[in-house]
């Protein structure tokens, strides 16, 4: 009889423990984050930092205000806040906005290469920026040399006007002609480099606007903040992964 009573007591204690555990699990908070489209990398940044890919369920008793970031290739970075409770299960829905060729073209029109950075083509953007900077620097240098040459021509004219002998006049004219040639050289150099600068700027804008990259029907897990590391690409019938190095 005593053994049977002990068995009943153990079963009852076990049931109480299971129910208590279930109650604690129900009280345990967490957050479920979904996005349109899915496959976005999300970061919860607060007392701790958590990272996942939507649709993402985090079964942790988080409490307080967390910054929320979402990244996806071909879409604008999403930023917001999530007020989480350790005893409540929260849901967050993120609507991603697709990047557009118009914004890429406008950015490259303002700063060469900016549109390419906007579409994660960092190497190409850097090359456009450096090419434009070099062309503009060459224009500025040629303009400075042209200004000096113009001043030298003006001095030659004054010397020609002050010459009072036949030999002095001939020498002044020869020097003036030489300096005119120098002036024309730097004038043409400034013009050529100006054309190069305009050409680089125009190609950069057209590249950003017309050769705008598209990710097709695939959903890409983008590395946050342009970091180097592993990436994943998921679409309905295949999944690929690799290692990306950001420049």
C-alpha positions, 0 to 999 in steps of 0.5 A: 500500500505504501509503495502504491502511495509513493508511486502516485506521489511521484507521478503527481510531482512529475505532472506538477513539474511538467505543468510548471515548466510549460507555464514557464515556457509560455511566460518566456518571451521572444520575437518572430521577424518576417519580411517581404521579401523573405531572406533578409539578414536582420540584426537586433542590437541592444544589450546583446546582438543577435543576427538571423535570416527571415523568417526568423524566430528568436526564443529568448526572453529579451526585454527592452528597446532593441535597434533592428536592422535588415539587409538584403541584396538589391534592397534599401537598408531597413532600420527601426526599433523593437520594444521587446518583453521577456514575458511576451512573444512579439512579431515584427514585419519588415517591408523592404524597398527595392533599390532603383536605377533612378536613385543609382543614377542620381547618386553617381551624378552627384559623386562619381562612383556613389551609384555603384556603391549604392548597388554594392559594386564597390570596386567599380565605384572606387575606379570611377571615383579615382578616374574622375578625381585624376581627370579633374586634378589634371584639368586643374593642373593644366589650367594653372600652367595655362595661367602661367603661360598667359602671364608669360605672354603678357610679359613678352608683349610688354618687352616687345612694346619696350624694344627700341632696336631692330635686334631687340624687336626680333628677339621679343617677337621670337620669345612671344611666339614661343610663349604663344605656343606654350600657351596653346599647348596648355590650353589644349591640354586643359580642353582635352582633360575637361573632355575626359572628366566629362566623359568619365562622369557621363559613363559613370552615370550611364553605368549606374542607371542603365547597367543597374544590377538585378538579382532576378527571382532569387533571394539573397542574404546580404552581409550587413555593413558590407563585411567580408564573409560567407553569404547565402543565396536562396531561390525556390529550386536551389541554394548556393553559398560562398565567401565574399570579399568586400573592397 
